[in-house]
Amino acid sequence: MLAQAVGYSQTAFGRAEEDGFADLATRASRGALDAAGVEPEAVQALFLGTYAGLALGGQGFPAAVVAARLGLGRVPATTLEGACASGSLAFHQAVAAVEAGVHDVVLVVGAEKMTSASTAEVTKMLASASDIASDSYRAGLTFPGFFALLARRYLYDYGVDAELLADVSVKNRDHGSRNPYAHFQTPVTRDEALGARPIAEPLRLFDCSPISDGAAAIVVASKEWASAHGTERPVDVLAAAQASGPVSAEELESFVSLPAVVVAAEKAFTTARLTPNEIDVAEVHDCFTIAEWIATEDLGFFKRGEAAAATADGATRVEGGLRPINPSGGLLAKGHPVGATGVAQLIEIIRQIRGESYNQVAGAELGLAHNVGGTGGLAAITVLGRG
């Protein structure tokens, strides 16, 4: 049974001063139900992705809380946690339930409330998305530090100038400037990116995604249900693949590739019966600038060591690029409310396929979302196509 995305909604990403976790999740969910033309009583299950809800906001049991606020009755409500890929896991579980014939209509929501905590608290919480008994964790390796290690190795292995990292942040901030939901909607120049304060050598401020609040939701339904209810412009789920990988820095065999991404991507392309060259647009997990280069190479969009030059040449831009990457602005500009990130990536791909993005890739019919948890301990790859 084919699963389709039939409606979506999201809140603005950024600093939500007045809203708590459940407020954000509920607002996005209601918007998605309205967009899909689905009444709450028609929803048969809810899957919610979040990582920091309890650690930062004190809200345990989040799926049940959101289901109650929405008036979903006695439907099963399940919370999924996979670090930064929590939202994608919620979507994948919804797709699996629909494809198995267990449910016809499922609500997916990803949400996070992070800005009420200090930077130190958020950094410590994110660092726990690794093996806390590992030597690297006990030595104090944070995620900026981890991705700085990847960046240094990439630059060394491929003889790339560190200044080229700025091209990723400049491109994504430019894309994000046209995204009304983005945390940052102001472009930055290359000089500004290169002159920003250092975070973890060679990464500077604009090389790092921000701490954000936000929520995003999608209604997933069977093709039969969508057809019977006259759903307009449904988007097919062609593949939803997941794989596991190293959960600490010392377990990595290479610092220029995340094996979970490679495995999940191979599964996704095989299931969808597609090749990387057939993908029209992609949202990838650019938690740091180096992560975009490594992702696009792991996905097979570029050969090893060529992503830096491709970015510098404009190949990943929406305007005139041969391989548009992160038209939403990516995590660098759109923001990174952890549990919402994977769902928001999928929403951007849905927008692109339906031809309604604020940063539209002309003729986009096939799109891919790439979402990573932790140090590559989890990778979720989703391929969507025109329904």
Buried (B, 14 or more C-beta within 10 A) or exposed (E): EBBBBBBBBBBBBBBBEEBBBBBBBBBBBBBBBEBBBBEBEBBBBBBBBBBBBBBBBEBEEBBBBBBBBBEBEEBBBBBBBBBBBBBBBBBBBBBBBBBEEEBBBBBBBBBBBBBBBEEEBBBEBBBBBBBEEBEBBEEEBBBBBBBBBBBBBBBEEBEBEBEBBBBBBBBBBBBBBBBEBBBBBEBBEBEBBBEBEEBBEBBBBBBBBBBBBBBBBBBBBBBBBBEEBEBEBBBBBBBBBBBBBBBBBEBBEEBBBBBBBBBBBBBBBEBBEBEBEBBBBBBBBBBBBBBBBBBBBBBBBBEBBBBBBBBBEEBBBBEEBEBBBBBBBBBBBBBBBBBBBBBBBBBBBBBBBBBEBBBBBEEBBBBBBBBBBBBBBBBBBBBBBBB
